[in-house]
Amino acid sequence: MPAPDLNGRRVLAVCTNYGVEQDELAQPVDHLRAAGASVDIAAPEADRIDTLVGDRDPGSPLHATHRLGEVSADGYDLLLVPGGTINADSLRLEDGAVALLRAFSASGRGVAAICHGPWLAVEAGVLEGKTLTSYPSVATDIRNAGGTWVDQEVKVCGANGWTLITSRTPEDLKAFLGAVDDALTA
């Protein structure tokens, strides 16, 4: 299957500066950039991002291109929310990240969240009527936030006028990235 042409598409990834699951940030960013998309990474500090592998082993560092407080949803086609237990738990306490997720959903633009990443959507209060997947330990939080949790490698939900793409773990990245490509080329 040929690589998608994502020239002209803009994606904003949000994470913290420590604890993001390496493959859930690095692989999507590399994939999207290779397909021609412009990808920015926003974190609390426009500085080094220390990734982890399996929530415990040090991964390869990345760098944020922007501070969370300095970006808006304007001009972006999709919000990417990687997981990592530490990252996702800390990210949902960042007002700027919560506001970004609300802005994307309110404007009808897509959100793609993997593993523990849906915790940000729980915190944003936008899951009523949505069907999604995540790392299994997030299922109760999703249900309590009004969403329906399913155990699938990828789930795309267009309810409520915006697209939510979710996956469970790094093992689901191929399906996750395929769904992201489809959303950006639709």
N, C-alpha and C positions, 0 to 999 in steps of 0.2 A: 504494500500500500504506500503510495507516495506521501511525502511529508506535506502537511497543510501549509498554505501560504497565509501567514498571519501578519504580513506587512501592513502597517497602519493600525494595528491593534495595540492597545495599551493595557497592561496588567499591573496592578499594585499588589504586592505581597506584604503582609503585616506579620510581625513576630516580635519577640523580645530579644534582647542582646545576649541572653544565655538560655540554653535548654531546648532550643528548637531541634526537632529530629532532623538530622543532616539530610537524608534522602528526600524527606517531604518538602524541603525548601530547595535544596540544590538541584535535584532532578527536574522539578517543574520549571525552575528559572532557566536552567540550561536548555531544556526542551523548547520552551517558548521562545527564547532568544534565537535558537538555531532555526526556528521556523519563521523568524522575521519580526516577532512581536517586540515591542519596547516594554521592558520589565523594570519597575522600580521596587525597591525594598525599603519599607519604613519600619523603624524600631524606636524605642524610647530615646535612644541616642544614635545619631548618625555616625556610627563607629563600628568597631569589630562586633561580629555576631559569633559567639562560641556555640557551635552545634554539638549535639550529642548523638551517639549511636545507641539505640536501645535504652534511652533514658539514663545511661550511666557512663559509657565510654566516650572519651573525647573524640570529636569528629573534626573535619576540616573547617577552618574559620571562613566566614563570608563577611561582607561589609554592607551595612545599610547605606542606601543612597540618600535617605531623608529621615528626619525625625518625625515621629507620629504626629506631633502637634503642628507640623508645618505642611502637611499634605491635606488635600480635600479629595473627594470622590470625583470632582469635575475632570472630564477628559479621559477617564479610565473606562474600559469596557468590562473589566472583571476584577473582583477582589479575591486574592488567593490567601487562604488561612491554613498554614501547615500546622502539624501537631507537635508532639513531644509533650509529655505530661507537665513538665516544669514550665515550658513555654506557654502552653494553652491556659494553664491555671493562672499564671501571672498576667497574660495578655488580656484576660477578661476583666482585670482590675484597671486596665489602661483606658481612661475615658476617651482618648482619641481613637483607639481601635474600635471601641463599642460604637462611637458616633459614626465612624466610617462604615461599619457593617449596616447600621440603620440607614445611612444615606444611600448605599448601594441598593438595598432592598426597596426602599421607598421610591427610588427612581426607576425601578424595573431592571436594573443591571444585575448581571450574574455574580454569584458568590460560589467559590469552590473551596471546600474545607475537608481536610483529611484527618483521620485518627481522632485525637482529642481536640482538633480545631473547632468542631461544632460547639464547644463550650462558649465561644465568643457569640454565636447566634443565640444560645440559651440566655446569656447575659443581656444581649440586645433586645430580647423579648419579641423576636420576629418569627417564632416557630409555630405559632397557632395555625393548624391546618396543613402543615408541611409534613412530608414523609421523607425520611433521611436515614442514613447509616452513620456509623462512627466506630471507634474502638468500643467494645462491649460495655466497659465500665461507665460510659457516658449515657447509656440507654435510659436509665431512670431519670437523669436530669432532662433529657430530651422529652420524655413523656410528661414530666412535671411542668415543662414549658409549653405543653400543648401540641407537641409534635408526635408523629408516629414513627417508631424506630423499626427498621428492618435489618436483617443480617444478609447483606449483599455486598459484592466487591465494589460496586458503584451504584449509586442511586441518583437519578436526575429528577427533580421535582419542580414543576412549573406553577404550582398552586399560588394563588394570591398575587399574580402578576409579575413574579420575578423567579429566575431560575436558580435553584440551589443544587449544586453538584457535591456529593459526599462519597467518601470511601473509608474503609476500616483501618488499614495499616499500610506500611510501605510495600507489602507484597501485592497490593492492589493498584500500584502506581500506573501500570500500563493501561488498565481500564479507566482509571481516573483521568489520565492525560488524554486519552481518546475522547472522553466526554467533554473535557475542557476544550479540546480542538473543535469538536462539533459545535459547542456553544459559541465559540469565537468566529466560526465560519458560517453560522446560520444567518 
